[in-house]
Amino acid sequence: MRVPFVKMHGLGNDFVVLDARAEPLPAITTALASALADRKTGIGCDQLIVMERSDIADFRMRIFNSDGGEVESCGNAARAVGLLHGAPARIETLGGLIEASPATAGIAVDMGEPRFEWDQIPLAYAMDTHAMPVGWEGLDLPTAVNVGNPHIIFFVADCDAVELDRLGPEIEHDPLFPERINVNVAAVTARDAIRLRVWERGAGLTRACGTGACATAIGAMRRGLTDRAVTVTLPGGPLRIEWTAANRIVMTGPATESFRGSFDSTAFGA
């Protein structure tokens, strides 16, 4: 069968989006997700996104990284499916319910409440997540936040100077993180501005990571390094992050449709 798809991106973090709300799709396996994500032999993307019917929200969003693993949350993808939906929506994810709605600067997403307890990250054993007593080659005393998926954040003077392509996978797979971890290196440049690079769990270096921007902003605010609303600038561009008085994380930024097409599911082993 031929399966229609939409290619989208949020600040260069790109997705293949499949809509299963009206028509059934082949079973999404690890092998199929990784084959579609392959940039040489597939369509090519950082994440495969599947929109499905939901009993508790307007629709369900499933997220598969380029290695084929299914993950809990993706802020950039939330903006993308919000754009496709075309109206305010409650979205069910493995990381919890989120809300997306059109905004002047693109799509605004209420990502829910941050989680800080060690077993909510999760970590392998108890420790203070505000300033963790761990380090990797000069990256030390990070903070950890779960914003629907797990993140560790290192605040540094120059995020471009960090060999994130080398250290990222080492930290991601450290036994301290039983579900692996997204790795963020950030430089606070003003009370309302942060520069950020992200090694994304299961995807590698990325031009933008919405949940990484949210987690990093919350980590900086929690340490008193910034105010409660900041612009986080990633290699792909800026996102606006606010930590509201109601303890909600609101991310606002663009989403773009690149093109539409279809693929033969049997060619990818479905």
N, C-alpha and C positions, 0 to 999 in steps of 0.2 A: 504493500500500500504506500501511496505517496502521502507524506506528512507535511502540512504547511508549517512554516516558522516565521518569526520576526526577529531580525538581528537588531539589537539596541545597544546603547552604551550610556553610562553615567560618568562623565569626565574621563572617558577612555577605558573605564572598567566595563568590558563588553560581555554581552549575553546573547545566547540563542533562546528565545522564548517560545514555548509550545503551549497552546491553549486547549486543554482537555475538558473545558466546561460544557461544550455542546457535543463534541464528537470524541469517541474513545481513541486512545493512543496505544501504541505498543507498550508493553511493560518497560518501564525505565530501569534498566540495570546499570551496575557500575561500568560494565563493558560498553554499553550503548552510550552512556553519558560521556565517557572518556573518548570514545571514537568520534562523536559529534564535535567535541571540544578541540580535537587535534587540528592544528592550524595548517598542516600540510596535506592531510588526507581526509579531513572532515570539513565542517563549516568553519570552525575556529571560534573559540570564546574562552573567557575566564571562568564563566559559570553557565550551566544549562539550567533554565528556569521553566518550571511546569506550573501552569495555572489550572486548578481543579475546583470542583464544587465543594462547598463547605456547609456543614449543618450549623455552624456557630458564627459565621462571618459572611461577607459578601462573596469571598472566594478564598481558596487555599493556595499558598505559594510554596512549592518545593524547590530546593536549591541544591544543585550538584556541582561541586568544584571540578576543575579540569582533570583531576586524578580520578574522577568518578564517584568520590565519596559524597554522601548527602550530609548537609550541614544545616544549622538551625536558623541562621538569619543572614541577610545581606541588605544593607541600607540602600546601596545604589540600585539593586534589583527592585527594591520596594518602590523606588521612584519610577522605574521603568514600567512596572506593571500598573502603577497608579496612572501613568500617562496613557497606557493602552486602555485601561478601564474607562477613563474619561470623566470620572465623577468621584466625589468623596467615597471612600471605601474602607471597611474593616477587613483586615487580611489575617488569615490564620497562618502561622508558621510554626515550625518545631520549637522555636524560641519563645512563642507566645503570640498573643494578638497585638497587632499594630494597626495604625490608621494612616491613610494617605489621602491628600486632598490637593487640588490645584492651588497654586500660590503665584504671586507676582513674579517671583524669581525662579519659577519652575514647579516643583512638587514638594510640598511639606509633608514630612512623615513623623508621626508621633511614635517613637521607638519604645515607649514604655519606661519603666523605672530601672535605674542601674542597680546592680547587685555587687556587693563587696565582700561577703563572707567567703572564707577560704574554700568551703565545700560547695559554694555556689559558682565558683570560677569554672571548674573545680581544680584544686591542687591536691597533690598526693598526701599531704599532711598539713596540720594546722600551722599557720603563721599569719603575721600582720600583713594584709594586702596593701596597706597605705604606703609603706616603705619596706619592701621585702628584703630580708637579709641574704640576698643571693646576687651573683654576678657572673658575667661571661666576658673575659678579656677587656676589662675597662668599662663595660656596661654593667652598672650596679644599682642597687637600691631602687628597683623598678616599682611601679604600682600596678595592680591588677584590677580589672573591671569586667563584669559580664554584662553585655548590653543585648542579650539574646544569643550571643556567642562569646567565647572567652578571648580576652585580650590582655597582653602585658605591655606596659608602656615605659620606655626609658626616656628621661628628659636629659638632653645633651646640648652642648654649645653649638654644634654644627651637625645637623642630621645627615648632610651630604657626605660627611667624612667617615661615616660608619660603613664598614664592609657588610652591609645587610644581606647581600647575595650569598655571603659565606656564613655569617653568624645566624641568619634567619632560620635556615633549616636545622641547625644544631639546637637552637633554643626551642623551636617548634616541637622537636621530637625528644626533648629532655624528659626523663622519667618523672620530674616534678609535675608534669602536666598530663594526666591520664587520658584526656581527650584531645591532646595536642593544644597548641595555642597560636593565636595571631600575634605577630611581633611588630611593635610600633616604636620608631625612634623619632622624637619630636624636639623642636627648638621653639621655646616661647620667645616671641619677638616684641610683644607689647601686651598690655592688659587685655586686649581683645583680638590677639592674632597669634597663630601657631603655624609653623611649618612642619610637615609630617611626611615620612616615608613608611611604607608598610610591607612586611613580608606576610602574605596571606596564607593561612593554613590550607594546604592542599592545592594552592594555586601559584604560590611564589610571589616574586616582586610584582606589584600592581601599580598602575597609574593612579588609581583612586580606590579607596575602601571606605564606604559610608559608615559601617560599624566601627572601623578603626578611628575615623574622625570623631565619632560620638564618644568612644571610650577614652580617647586621648584628651578631648575637651573636658570630660567629666573628671579624669585624673588630675588635670591641671587645676580645675576649679576646686577640687577636693583639697589640694595642697595649698590653695590660696595664691597660685601663680597668675591666675587670670580672673576676670569678672565672670558673671553667669551667662554671658552671650559672647561668642567668639567666632571669628572666621578662621577656619582651618584650611590651609593651602597645601594641596598635594601636587605631585607632578602633573596630574591632569587638570588641575584647577581648584577653585575654592568651594567650600561648603560652609553654610552658616549653621552653628550649633548653639542651642539654648537649653539650659537646665532650668526648668520653670519652678516657681514657688510650690507647685503641686507635685514636685519630684518626678516630672516627666522630662524625657529627652526629645527635643524637637529638632529635626534636621531638615534644612531647606536647600535645594539645589536643582540643577537641570537634569533632564533625561532626554535622550534623543533616539528616534527611530532611524536606523541606517538603511535597511532594505528588507524586502520580503521575498520568500522563495519556498521551495519544497524539496524534500529529499525522499529517496526510495528507502524505506525502513529495512528491506531485506539486504541492501548493500552494506548495512552496518550491523548485521547479525540479529536484527529484531525479529 
